[in-house]
Amino acid sequence: MTISPQKLREIIFLLLYSTDFGGSTDEEMVPLLMKELCVSKKVMRQAIEAKDAVQAKKGEIDSVITQYSKSYDFERIPRIERNILRLGIFELLHSEQIPAKVAIAEAIRLTRKFATPEAATFVNAIIDALYQEQCKLVTAGETDIPKQLEKLGI
């Protein structure tokens, strides 16, 4: 059974959010999500692998969010938006197979689905600002992501 990238992204978000919100473990969440979303163990393994990859970069990503969030202190950003930002920024910076504009559009879609239209504007502003800075660096000839992050002060 194949699953759409959008549905997989939603599962990854739900795993990130549940870990951030209540410290839920994968062992607690997998049976629940499998039942509620009618997905296979294979899909859940993919989602857990992706969630773990995002969490491995959590410190770096949270620094990016802090740097680009002009209107909110990091701790004031609601957990839903914070975890959508984590996933979107991870995809933007570390997922070469996902085009930047798709990562941004999907972050906005997730925010509209799980939060509010106003929150979607906030998420878009942060991820788009990072994307614009990244585009400037690429235009200047810097294509190496670690060097881009260094130049962005991250």
N, C-alpha and C positions, 0 to 999 in steps of 0.2 A: 504494500500500500504506500503510494507516494503522497507526500504532503506538500502543500504550496509553501514557498519561502515566507509568505506573509504569516501563515499559520504557525510555522516553526518559530518565526521571530516573536510571535505573541507568547508562545510557550516559554521561550528563553526569557522574555520580559517577566512573565509570571514567576519563574524560578528565581530570577534576580530580586524581584520585589518581595517574594515570600521570605527569602534569606535575609534581606535588609530589614524587613518589617518585624518579623517575629523570630528570626533565627531558625526557621524551619529547615530541616535537613532534606536532602534528596530522597532519602528513604521514606520520609513522611509525605512528600509532595508527589512522587512518581505515581503511586497507586491512585491518588485523588485525581491528578490531571489525566491519567490514562482513562479513568472511568468517565469523568466529566466531559472530556474533549474527544473521546473515542479514538485514541491514538495508540500505536503499538510501542512495544519496548524499544524497538530500533529507533523510532522517532524520539523517544525520551532520552535514549543514549546520546543521540545527536545534540539534543537541546542541552543536556547536562554538560557535554563536552564544550559547547559554545559558551554556556554560562560560566564554566570554569575558566575559559580563556579570557572572558570579560573581567572576571574577578581577579585574575592574575595581573591585570593592568589597572586595577581599581585605583591605586594611589596616583598613578600618572593621569588617569582620566579625571579623577576628582580635582587634581591640580588644574587641568584644562578648564573644567567647569567653573572653578573658583576664579580663574584668570578672566574668563569671558563673561561671567555673570556680574554685570555692573550694578544691577538694581537689587540684588538679593545676596545676603550672606549665604554661604553654602549650606549651613545647617537650617536655614529658613526655607530652602527649596523643598517642596513637598516630596515625599518618597517616590510617588508615582513618576513625577517629572524627573527626579534625580536618576532613577533607574532607566528610564527611557533615554535620558541624555547619555548615561553610561554606555548603553547598547549602541546608540546612534554614533557616538564619538568613536567607540571601538571599531564599528564598521567603517567609518570614514578614514580612520588612521591605520587600521591593521587588517582589513579585509580587502585584499587586492581584487578578488572576484566580484565584489559589490561596487558598482559605480557610485561615486560620491553623491550624485543627485538622487539616486535611489535610496541611499542611506538617509539622506535628509528627508526625502518624501515619506519614507517609512517611519521615521521618528515622529513626524507630524501626524501621520495616520494613527499611530499607536496612541499618541497624546489625545487626539480627538476621540478615540474609542474609549480610553481608560480614564481620561481626565476631562478637560474642558477646552472649548475653542480658544479661550484666553491663554490657557497653559500652552496650547499648540503654538501660539504666537511667540511666547517666551522661549520654548524649545527651539523653534525655527531661528530666532535671533541669535542664540548661542551657537548652534551648530553652523549656521550660515556664516557668522563672523569668523569662526575657525576655518571654514572652507575658503573664505575669501583670502585670509592670510596665507593659507596653504597654496592657493592659486598664485599669489604674488611670488612666493618662493619658487614654485615650479617655473613660472615665467622668467625668473632670474636665473634659472638653470639648476636649482637644487631639487633633485628628485628622490634623494635618499630620506626616508621617513625619520630615522633617528636624528639625522642632521637637521631636518625641518623642525622637529620638536625642540632641539637644542636652540635653534635660532628663534623659535617662538618663546623661549624662556621656560620650557617645560622640562 
